[in-house]
Protein backbone atom coordinates (compact mmCIF):
# COMPACT_ATOMS: atom_id res chain seq x y z
CA UNK A 1 0.00 0.00 0.00
CA UNK A 2 1.29 3.44 -0.97
CA UNK A 3 0.32 6.61 0.88
CA UNK A 4 1.22 10.04 -0.45
CA UNK A 5 0.66 13.11 1.68
CA UNK A 6 0.94 16.61 0.28
CA UNK A 7 1.10 19.91 2.15
CA UNK A 8 0.29 23.04 0.10
CA UNK A 9 0.79 26.62 1.30
CA UNK A 10 -1.15 29.30 -0.52
CA UNK A 11 -1.13 33.09 -0.57
CA UNK A 12 -4.52 34.83 -0.76
CA UNK A 13 -3.74 38.49 -1.55
CA UNK A 14 -7.39 39.56 -1.81
CA UNK A 15 -8.31 38.32 1.68
CA UNK A 16 -9.06 41.19 4.03
CA UNK A 17 -10.34 39.06 6.90
CA UNK A 18 -10.18 35.50 8.21
CA UNK A 19 -13.70 35.05 6.82
CA UNK A 20 -12.45 35.92 3.30
CA UNK A 21 -9.51 33.56 3.67
CA UNK A 22 -11.56 30.67 5.05
CA UNK A 23 -14.05 30.90 2.21
CA UNK A 24 -11.21 30.26 -0.26
CA UNK A 25 -9.62 27.50 1.82
CA UNK A 26 -12.87 25.78 2.79
CA UNK A 27 -14.20 25.75 -0.79
CA UNK A 28 -10.95 24.23 -2.04
CA UNK A 29 -10.98 21.52 0.64
CA UNK A 30 -14.60 20.62 -0.14
CA UNK A 31 -13.91 20.45 -3.88
CA UNK A 32 -10.86 18.22 -3.36
CA UNK A 33 -12.94 15.83 -1.27
CA UNK A 34 -15.96 15.77 -3.56
CA UNK A 35 -14.37 15.74 -7.00
CA UNK A 36 -11.14 13.84 -6.42
CA UNK A 37 -12.07 11.75 -3.38
CA UNK A 38 -8.92 12.58 -1.43
CA UNK A 39 -8.66 13.16 2.30
CA UNK A 40 -8.15 16.92 2.66
CA UNK A 41 -8.14 19.51 5.47
CA UNK A 42 -6.91 22.96 6.43
CA UNK A 43 -3.77 22.07 8.34
CA UNK A 44 -2.07 25.28 9.38
CA UNK A 45 -1.71 29.05 9.22
CA UNK A 46 -5.29 29.32 10.44
CA UNK A 47 -4.85 32.74 12.06
CA UNK A 48 -2.95 34.37 9.19
CA UNK A 49 -5.31 36.36 6.98
CA UNK A 50 -3.50 36.18 3.64
CA UNK A 51 -2.04 32.68 3.81
CA UNK A 52 -3.42 29.19 4.17
CA UNK A 53 -2.18 25.64 4.39
CA UNK A 54 -4.01 22.61 3.06
CA UNK A 55 -3.01 19.00 3.41
CA UNK A 56 -4.31 16.07 1.41
CA UNK A 57 -3.52 12.39 1.13
CA UNK A 58 -4.06 9.60 -1.35
CA UNK A 59 -3.80 5.87 -0.72
CA UNK A 60 -3.50 3.15 -3.33
CA UNK A 61 -2.23 -0.36 -3.75
CA UNK A 62 -0.20 0.81 -6.73
CA UNK A 63 2.56 3.45 -6.66
CA UNK A 64 1.81 4.77 -10.16
CA UNK A 65 -1.88 5.21 -9.35
CA UNK A 66 -1.13 7.01 -6.09
CA UNK A 67 1.32 9.35 -7.80
CA UNK A 68 -1.16 10.05 -10.60
CA UNK A 69 -3.92 10.89 -8.08
CA UNK A 70 -1.61 13.21 -6.11
CA UNK A 71 -0.52 14.99 -9.30
CA UNK A 72 -4.12 15.31 -10.45
CA UNK A 73 -5.03 16.91 -7.10
CA UNK A 74 -2.08 19.34 -7.41
CA UNK A 75 -3.20 20.39 -10.89
CA UNK A 76 -6.75 20.78 -9.62
CA UNK A 77 -5.56 23.09 -6.83
CA UNK A 78 -3.59 25.25 -9.26
CA UNK A 79 -6.57 25.54 -11.61
CA UNK A 80 -9.13 26.10 -8.84
CA UNK A 81 -7.15 28.95 -7.31
CA UNK A 82 -6.66 30.96 -10.51
CA UNK A 83 -7.56 34.57 -9.75
CA UNK A 84 -8.18 33.86 -6.06
CA UNK A 85 -4.89 32.63 -4.60
CA UNK A 86 -1.46 31.30 -5.52
CA UNK A 87 0.46 28.22 -4.39
CA UNK A 88 3.69 29.34 -2.73
CA UNK A 89 5.08 26.09 -1.33
CA UNK A 90 4.48 22.34 -1.70
CA UNK A 91 5.88 19.40 0.27
CA UNK A 92 5.16 15.79 -0.62
CA UNK A 93 6.00 12.54 1.16
CA UNK A 94 5.51 8.94 0.13
CA UNK A 95 5.25 5.86 2.32
CA UNK A 96 5.06 2.24 1.37
CA UNK A 97 3.63 -0.35 3.71
CA UNK A 98 4.17 -3.99 2.94
CA UNK A 99 1.04 -5.96 3.59
SEDO-375914 format. One line per field, with one value per atom (N, C-alpha, C, O): chain; residue in three letters; x, y, z negated. Coordinates in Angstrom, 3 decimals, always signed. Atoms other than C-alpha are relative to their C-alpha. Layout:
BEGIN
vomar: [A / ...]
palum: [Ala / ...]
px: [X / ...]
py: [Y / ...]
pz: [Z / ...]
//
This chain:
BEGIN
vomar: [A / A / A / A / A / A / A / A / A / A / A / A / A / A / A / A / A / A / A / A / A / A / A / A / A / A / A / A / A / A / A / A / A / A / A / A / A / A / A / A / A / A / A / A / A / A / A / A / A / A / A / A / A / A / A / A / A / A / A / A / A / A / A / A / A / A / A / A / A / A / A / A / A / A / A / A / A / A / A / A / A / A / A / A / A / A / A / A / A / A / A / A / A / A / A / A / A / A / A / A / A / A / A / A / A / A / A / A / A / A / A / A / A / A / A / A / A / A / A / A / A / A / A / A / A / A / A / A / A / A / A / A / A / A / A / A / A / A / A / A / A / A / A / A / A / A / A / A / A / A / A / A / A / A / A / A / A / A / A / A / A / A / A / A / A / A / A / A / A / A / A / A / A / A / A / A / A / A / A / A / A / A / A / A / A / A / A / A / A / A / A / A / A / A / A / A / A / A / A / A / A / A / A / A / A / A / A / A / A / A / A / A / A / A / A / A / A / A / A / A / A / A / A / A / A / A / A / A / A / A / A / A / A / A / A / A / A / A / A / A / A / A / A / A / A / A / A / A / A / A / A / A / A / A / A / A / A / A / A / A / A / A / A / A / A / A / A / A / A / A / A / A / A / A / A / A / A / A / A / A / A / A / A / A / A / A / A / A / A / A / A / A / A / A / A / A / A / A / A / A / A / A / A / A / A / A / A / A / A / A / A / A / A / A / A / A / A / A / A / A / A / A / A / A / A / A / A / A / A / A / A / A / A / A / A / A / A / A / A / A / A / A / A / A / A / A / A / A / A / A / A / A / A / A / A / A / A / A / A / A / A / A / A / A / A / A / A / A / A / A / A / A / A / A / A / A / A / A / A / A / A / A / A / A / A / A / A / A / A / A / A / A / A / A / A / A]
palum: [Unk / Unk / Unk / Unk / Unk / Unk / Unk / Unk / Unk / Unk / Unk / Unk / Unk / Unk / Unk / Unk / Unk / Unk / Unk / Unk / Unk / Unk / Unk / Unk / Unk / Unk / Unk / Unk / Unk / Unk / Unk / Unk / Unk / Unk / Unk / Unk / Unk / Unk / Unk / Unk / Unk / Unk / Unk / Unk / Unk / Unk / Unk / Unk / Unk / Unk / Unk / Unk / Unk / Unk / Unk / Unk / Unk / Unk / Unk / Unk / Unk / Unk / Unk / Unk / Unk / Unk / Unk / Unk / Unk / Unk / Unk / Unk / Unk / Unk / Unk / Unk / Unk / Unk / Unk / Unk / Unk / Unk / Unk / Unk / Unk / Unk / Unk / Unk / Unk / Unk / Unk / Unk / Unk / Unk / Unk / Unk / Unk / Unk / Unk / Unk / Unk / Unk / Unk / Unk / Unk / Unk / Unk / Unk / Unk / Unk / Unk / Unk / Unk / Unk / Unk / Unk / Unk / Unk / Unk / Unk / Unk / Unk / Unk / Unk / Unk / Unk / Unk / Unk / Unk / Unk / Unk / Unk / Unk / Unk / Unk / Unk / Unk / Unk / Unk / Unk / Unk / Unk / Unk / Unk / Unk / Unk / Unk / Unk / Unk / Unk / Unk / Unk / Unk / Unk / Unk / Unk / Unk / Unk / Unk / Unk / Unk / Unk / Unk / Unk / Unk / Unk / Unk / Unk / Unk / Unk / Unk / Unk / Unk / Unk / Unk / Unk / Unk / Unk / Unk / Unk / Unk / Unk / Unk / Unk / Unk / Unk / Unk / Unk / Unk / Unk / Unk / Unk / Unk / Unk / Unk / Unk / Unk / Unk / Unk / Unk / Unk / Unk / Unk / Unk / Unk / Unk / Unk / Unk / Unk / Unk / Unk / Unk / Unk / Unk / Unk / Unk / Unk / Unk / Unk / Unk / Unk / Unk / Unk / Unk / Unk / Unk / Unk / Unk / Unk / Unk / Unk / Unk / Unk / Unk / Unk / Unk / Unk / Unk / Unk / Unk / Unk / Unk / Unk / Unk / Unk / Unk / Unk / Unk / Unk / Unk / Unk / Unk / Unk / Unk / Unk / Unk / Unk / Unk / Unk / Unk / Unk / Unk / Unk / Unk / Unk / Unk / Unk / Unk / Unk / Unk / Unk / Unk / Unk / Unk / Unk / Unk / Unk / Unk / Unk / Unk / Unk / Unk / Unk / Unk / Unk / Unk / Unk / Unk / Unk / Unk / Unk / Unk / Unk / Unk / Unk / Unk / Unk / Unk / Unk / Unk / Unk / Unk / Unk / Unk / Unk / Unk / Unk / Unk / Unk / Unk / Unk / Unk / Unk / Unk / Unk / Unk / Unk / Unk / Unk / Unk / Unk / Unk / Unk / Unk / Unk / Unk / Unk / Unk / Unk / Unk / Unk / Unk / Unk / Unk / Unk / Unk / Unk / Unk / Unk / Unk / Unk / Unk / Unk / Unk / Unk / Unk / Unk / Unk / Unk / Unk / Unk / Unk / Unk / Unk / Unk / Unk / Unk / Unk / Unk / Unk / Unk / Unk / Unk / Unk / Unk / Unk / Unk / Unk / Unk / Unk / Unk / Unk / Unk / Unk / Unk / Unk / Unk / Unk / Unk / Unk / Unk / Unk / Unk / Unk / Unk / Unk / Unk / Unk / Unk / Unk / Unk / Unk / Unk / Unk / Unk / Unk]
px: [+0.845 / +0.000 / +0.892 / +1.869 / -0.751 / +1.291 / -0.872 / -2.043 / +0.676 / +0.325 / +0.858 / +2.065 / -0.678 / +1.222 / -0.727 / -1.939 / +0.584 / +0.664 / +0.646 / +1.848 / -0.457 / +0.941 / -0.459 / -1.612 / +0.287 / +1.097 / +0.203 / +1.274 / -0.016 / +0.287 / -0.223 / -1.197 / +0.171 / +0.789 / -0.420 / +0.158 / +0.499 / -1.148 / +0.011 / -0.083 / +0.111 / -1.134 / -1.321 / -1.648 / +1.309 / -4.518 / +0.039 / -0.421 / -0.205 / -3.735 / -1.281 / -1.245 / +1.252 / -7.389 / -0.719 / -1.695 / +0.668 / -8.309 / +0.237 / +1.378 / -0.084 / -9.063 / -0.352 / -0.139 / +0.388 / -10.341 / +0.161 / +0.330 / -0.053 / -10.180 / -1.197 / -1.092 / +1.193 / -13.700 / +0.261 / -0.107 / -0.358 / -12.452 / +0.939 / +0.746 / -1.001 / -9.507 / -0.634 / -0.381 / +0.598 / -11.555 / -0.972 / -1.151 / +0.891 / -14.048 / +0.791 / +0.317 / -0.858 / -11.207 / +0.498 / +0.406 / -0.571 / -9.616 / -1.078 / -0.901 / +1.069 / -12.874 / -0.562 / -0.801 / +0.552 / -14.202 / +0.977 / +0.557 / -0.993 / -10.945 / +0.004 / +0.030 / +0.010 / -10.977 / -1.230 / -1.124 / +1.242 / -14.597 / +0.085 / -0.298 / -0.114 / -13.905 / +0.983 / +0.726 / -0.952 / -10.859 / -0.660 / -0.494 / +0.677 / -12.937 / -1.063 / -1.125 / +1.129 / -15.959 / +0.408 / -0.068 / -0.321 / -14.368 / +1.105 / +1.078 / -1.148 / -11.137 / +0.058 / +0.911 / +0.093 / -12.070 / +1.317 / +1.738 / -1.197 / -8.918 / -0.345 / -1.278 / +0.143 / -8.664 / +0.676 / +1.852 / -0.559 / -8.151 / -0.490 / -1.598 / +0.362 / -8.138 / +0.884 / +1.980 / -0.846 / -6.915 / +0.911 / +0.434 / -0.933 / -3.771 / +0.869 / +1.560 / -0.851 / -2.067 / -0.253 / -1.071 / +0.101 / -1.707 / -1.431 / -1.851 / +1.413 / -5.290 / -0.272 / -1.357 / +0.219 / -4.851 / +0.697 / +0.751 / -0.668 / -2.954 / -0.953 / -1.359 / +1.060 / -5.315 / +0.326 / -0.548 / -0.306 / -3.496 / +0.784 / +1.392 / -0.680 / -2.043 / -0.813 / -1.534 / +0.692 / -3.424 / +0.836 / +1.743 / -0.722 / -2.179 / -1.025 / -1.890 / +0.926 / -4.011 / +0.823 / +1.848 / -0.637 / -3.010 / -0.977 / -2.179 / +0.849 / -4.313 / +0.829 / +2.058 / -0.675 / -3.520 / -0.750 / -1.974 / +0.569 / -4.065 / +0.608 / +1.758 / -0.450 / -3.796 / -0.374 / -1.486 / +0.260 / -3.495 / +0.871 / +1.891 / -0.805 / -2.231 / +1.116 / +2.005 / -0.951 / -0.203 / +0.680 / +0.003 / -0.761 / +2.562 / -0.354 / -0.531 / +0.295 / +1.809 / -1.373 / -1.542 / +1.345 / -1.878 / +0.004 / -0.607 / -0.069 / -1.128 / +0.670 / +0.194 / -0.697 / +1.321 / -0.878 / -0.903 / +0.897 / -1.161 / -1.107 / -1.419 / +1.062 / -3.918 / +0.529 / -0.141 / -0.585 / -1.614 / +0.283 / +0.021 / -0.286 / -0.517 / -1.294 / -1.352 / +1.298 / -4.124 / -0.571 / -1.125 / +0.473 / -5.030 / +0.813 / +0.248 / -0.836 / -2.083 / -0.421 / -0.537 / +0.462 / -3.196 / -1.357 / -1.599 / +1.323 / -6.754 / +0.118 / -0.584 / -0.200 / -5.555 / +0.462 / -0.081 / -0.505 / -3.593 / -1.108 / -1.235 / +1.075 / -6.572 / -1.116 / -1.654 / +1.095 / -9.132 / +0.324 / -0.574 / -0.395 / -7.148 / +0.265 / +0.528 / -0.284 / -6.661 / -0.866 / -2.090 / +0.692 / -7.563 / -0.405 / -0.877 / +0.388 / -8.176 / +1.186 / +1.238 / -1.151 / -4.893 / +1.105 / +0.902 / -1.153 / -1.459 / +0.725 / +0.915 / -0.795 / +0.458 / +1.405 / +2.035 / -1.339 / +3.692 / +0.994 / +2.204 / -0.900 / +5.084 / -0.730 / -1.922 / +0.582 / +4.481 / +1.022 / +2.199 / -0.836 / +5.884 / -0.776 / -1.988 / +0.654 / +5.162 / +0.840 / +2.065 / -0.676 / +5.996 / -0.723 / -1.941 / +0.542 / +5.507 / +0.392 / +1.531 / -0.287 / +5.250 / -0.506 / -1.551 / +0.439 / +5.055 / -0.101 / +0.823 / +0.199 / +3.629 / -0.174 / -1.062 / +0.121 / +4.166 / -1.143 / -1.279 / +1.170 / +1.044 / -0.077 / -1.015]
py: [-1.171 / +0.000 / +1.237 / +1.317 / -1.251 / +3.442 / +1.130 / +1.243 / -1.206 / +6.613 / +1.199 / +1.222 / -1.247 / +10.043 / +1.124 / +1.287 / -1.173 / +13.113 / +1.246 / +1.285 / -1.245 / +16.614 / +1.165 / +1.221 / -1.216 / +19.913 / +1.179 / +1.331 / -1.113 / +23.036 / +1.298 / +1.423 / -1.327 / +26.618 / +0.947 / +0.950 / -0.932 / +29.301 / +1.424 / +1.652 / -1.418 / +33.089 / +0.494 / +0.204 / -0.505 / +34.835 / +1.524 / +2.077 / -1.444 / +38.492 / +0.806 / +1.895 / -0.764 / +39.564 / -0.139 / +0.569 / +0.212 / +38.316 / +1.189 / +1.577 / -1.120 / +41.186 / -0.422 / +0.329 / +0.504 / +39.058 / -1.518 / -2.143 / +1.459 / +35.498 / -0.629 / -1.731 / +0.502 / +35.055 / -0.103 / -1.101 / +0.044 / +35.924 / -1.164 / -1.911 / +1.058 / +33.564 / -1.375 / -2.252 / +1.322 / +30.674 / -0.394 / -1.582 / +0.360 / +30.896 / -0.605 / -1.539 / +0.550 / +30.255 / -1.382 / -2.333 / +1.266 / +27.497 / -1.072 / -2.189 / +0.982 / +25.783 / -0.506 / -1.704 / +0.443 / +25.749 / -0.929 / -1.885 / +0.872 / +24.228 / -1.381 / -2.394 / +1.281 / +21.518 / -0.827 / -2.025 / +0.709 / +20.623 / -0.536 / -1.679 / +0.445 / +20.446 / -1.170 / -2.106 / +1.116 / +18.215 / -1.292 / -2.348 / +1.191 / +15.828 / -0.526 / -1.726 / +0.422 / +15.774 / -0.464 / -1.496 / +0.308 / +15.741 / -1.029 / -1.830 / +0.890 / +13.841 / -1.104 / -1.989 / +1.040 / +11.745 / -0.212 / -1.344 / +0.067 / +12.579 / +0.498 / +1.282 / -0.531 / +13.160 / +1.359 / +1.463 / -1.357 / +16.925 / +0.798 / +0.592 / -0.855 / +19.511 / +1.236 / +1.244 / -1.160 / +22.961 / -0.434 / -0.881 / +0.589 / +22.068 / +0.998 / +0.617 / -0.957 / +25.278 / +1.415 / +1.659 / -1.427 / +29.054 / +0.509 / +1.419 / -0.327 / +29.316 / +1.425 / +1.945 / -1.357 / +32.737 / +1.065 / +2.230 / -0.957 / +34.367 / +0.318 / -0.573 / -0.409 / +36.360 / -0.308 / -0.790 / +0.124 / +36.180 / -1.247 / -1.299 / +1.255 / +32.682 / -1.158 / -1.013 / +1.193 / +29.187 / -1.221 / -1.193 / +1.256 / +25.638 / -1.121 / -1.250 / +1.106 / +22.612 / -1.267 / -1.284 / +1.291 / +19.002 / -0.970 / -0.917 / +1.065 / +16.075 / -1.270 / -1.236 / +1.291 / +12.394 / -0.914 / -0.861 / +1.043 / +9.601 / -1.334 / -1.402 / +1.343 / +5.874 / -0.929 / -0.868 / +0.941 / +3.147 / -1.234 / -1.198 / +1.213 / -0.363 / +0.060 / -0.791 / -0.122 / +0.812 / +1.366 / +2.391 / -1.249 / +3.449 / +0.951 / +2.147 / -0.866 / +4.770 / +0.649 / +1.822 / -0.541 / +5.208 / +1.077 / +2.131 / -0.979 / +7.012 / +1.288 / +2.384 / -1.186 / +9.355 / +0.769 / +1.999 / -0.641 / +10.050 / +0.772 / +1.903 / -0.666 / +10.888 / +1.245 / +2.277 / -1.158 / +13.207 / +1.118 / +2.285 / -1.006 / +14.990 / +0.617 / +1.819 / -0.508 / +15.306 / +1.002 / +2.032 / -0.913 / +16.913 / +1.298 / +2.375 / -1.213 / +19.338 / +0.885 / +2.101 / -0.773 / +20.390 / +0.636 / +1.788 / -0.512 / +20.782 / +1.226 / +2.217 / -1.138 / +23.085 / +1.221 / +2.312 / -1.125 / +25.254 / +0.623 / +1.846 / -0.502 / +25.544 / +0.645 / +1.679 / -0.505 / +26.098 / +1.366 / +2.180 / -1.241 / +28.953 / +1.165 / +2.275 / -1.064 / +30.964 / +1.223 / +1.131 / -1.250 / +34.568 / +0.203 / +1.279 / -0.125 / +33.860 / -0.128 / +0.536 / +0.256 / +32.626 / -0.630 / -0.981 / +0.560 / +31.299 / -0.976 / -0.700 / +0.970 / +28.224 / +0.560 / +0.962 / -0.532 / +29.341 / -1.065 / -0.852 / +1.042 / +26.087 / -1.333 / -1.393 / +1.348 / +22.339 / -0.973 / -0.930 / +1.095 / +19.399 / -1.295 / -1.350 / +1.280 / +15.792 / -1.128 / -1.141 / +1.177 / +12.543 / -1.255 / -1.265 / +1.292 / +8.937 / -1.066 / -1.101 / +1.145 / +5.864 / -1.256 / -1.265 / +1.307 / +2.237 / -0.946 / -1.060 / +0.976 / -0.355 / -1.363 / -1.569 / +1.378 / -3.994 / -0.670 / -0.530 / +0.577 / -5.955 / -1.440 / -2.069]
pz: [+0.000 / +0.000 / +0.000 / -0.745 / -0.123 / +0.967 / -0.519 / -0.158 / +0.483 / -0.883 / +0.392 / +0.153 / -0.346 / +0.454 / -0.712 / -0.569 / +0.649 / -1.677 / +0.583 / +0.842 / -0.613 / -0.284 / -0.862 / -1.289 / +0.756 / -2.149 / +0.951 / +1.539 / -0.947 / -0.104 / -0.772 / -1.515 / +0.595 / -1.297 / +1.113 / +2.199 / -0.996 / +0.519 / -0.539 / -1.745 / +0.328 / +0.571 / +0.583 / +1.734 / -0.408 / +0.760 / -0.107 / -1.106 / +0.107 / +1.552 / -0.159 / -0.731 / +0.070 / +1.807 / -1.341 / -1.593 / +1.290 / -1.683 / -0.923 / -1.177 / +0.937 / -4.032 / -1.423 / -2.375 / +1.315 / -6.900 / -0.009 / +1.038 / +0.105 / -8.211 / +0.703 / +1.242 / -0.687 / -6.824 / +1.506 / +2.126 / -1.419 / -3.305 / +0.291 / +1.250 / -0.172 / -3.672 / -0.122 / +0.704 / +0.238 / -5.050 / +1.098 / +1.364 / -1.104 / -2.206 / +1.156 / +1.804 / -1.045 / +0.260 / -0.407 / +0.370 / +0.470 / -1.823 / -0.111 / +0.374 / +0.217 / -2.787 / +1.325 / +1.479 / -1.283 / +0.789 / +0.730 / +1.381 / -0.628 / +2.038 / -0.653 / +0.046 / +0.718 / -0.640 / +0.388 / +0.649 / -0.359 / +0.140 / +1.420 / +1.671 / -1.395 / +3.883 / +0.146 / +0.903 / -0.046 / +3.357 / -0.473 / +0.139 / +0.534 / +1.267 / +0.959 / +1.227 / -0.824 / +3.563 / +1.389 / +1.861 / -1.396 / +6.996 / +0.162 / +1.096 / -0.167 / +6.418 / -1.042 / -0.967 / +1.032 / +3.380 / -0.751 / -0.989 / +0.833 / +1.431 / -1.395 / -1.568 / +1.357 / -2.297 / -0.010 / +0.340 / -0.043 / -2.662 / -1.197 / -1.691 / +1.143 / -5.466 / -0.011 / +0.550 / +0.296 / -6.431 / -1.137 / -2.180 / +0.962 / -8.338 / -0.745 / -1.690 / +0.688 / -9.378 / +0.460 / +1.347 / -0.314 / -9.218 / -0.162 / +0.553 / +0.131 / -10.436 / -0.465 / -0.208 / +0.491 / -12.056 / +0.838 / +0.443 / -0.882 / -9.186 / +1.152 / +1.899 / -0.925 / -6.977 / +1.456 / +2.177 / -1.430 / -3.642 / +0.378 / +1.447 / -0.320 / -3.807 / -0.552 / -1.539 / +0.461 / -4.175 / +0.285 / +1.118 / -0.201 / -4.388 / +0.064 / -0.802 / -0.227 / -3.059 / +0.144 / +0.826 / -0.147 / -3.414 / +0.632 / +0.368 / -0.534 / -1.408 / +0.133 / +0.185 / -0.092 / -1.130 / +0.958 / +1.078 / -0.849 / +1.352 / -0.417 / -0.849 / +0.350 / +0.723 / +1.145 / +1.669 / -1.079 / +3.329 / -0.186 / -0.875 / +0.007 / +3.748 / +1.020 / +1.023 / -1.103 / +6.732 / -0.040 / -0.120 / +0.084 / +6.662 / +1.147 / +0.914 / -1.143 / +10.164 / -0.139 / +0.191 / +0.194 / +9.348 / -1.075 / -0.899 / +1.085 / +6.085 / +0.479 / +0.184 / -0.515 / +7.803 / +0.989 / +0.974 / -0.961 / +10.598 / -0.726 / -0.353 / +0.764 / +8.084 / -0.703 / -0.715 / +0.684 / +6.112 / +1.003 / +0.715 / -1.023 / +9.302 / +0.533 / +0.793 / -0.453 / +10.446 / -1.018 / -0.636 / +1.050 / +7.102 / +0.011 / -0.179 / -0.078 / +7.406 / +1.160 / +1.007 / -1.162 / +10.894 / -0.283 / +0.078 / +0.341 / +9.625 / -0.901 / -0.696 / +0.908 / +6.825 / +0.785 / +0.613 / -0.796 / +9.262 / +0.841 / +0.899 / -0.857 / +11.606 / -0.815 / -0.418 / +0.821 / +8.844 / -0.602 / -0.817 / +0.667 / +7.306 / +0.948 / +0.486 / -0.959 / +10.512 / -0.314 / -0.394 / +0.271 / +9.755 / -1.450 / -1.817 / +1.407 / +6.057 / -0.944 / -1.978 / +0.870 / +4.598 / +0.837 / +2.000 / -0.698 / +5.519 / -0.924 / -2.108 / +0.754 / +4.389 / -0.161 / +0.817 / +0.258 / +2.734 / -0.448 / -0.379 / +0.494 / +1.332 / +0.008 / -0.291 / -0.017 / +1.697 / -0.573 / -0.218 / +0.507 / -0.266 / +0.210 / -0.003 / -0.257 / +0.618 / -0.586 / -0.464 / +0.556 / -1.160 / +0.442 / +0.621 / -0.415 / -0.131 / -1.006 / -1.474 / +0.857 / -2.323 / +0.646 / +1.297 / -0.491 / -1.371 / -1.178 / -1.984 / +1.073 / -3.710 / +0.640 / +1.467 / -0.505 / -2.945 / -0.724 / -1.940 / +0.642 / -3.594 / +0.169 / -0.320]
//
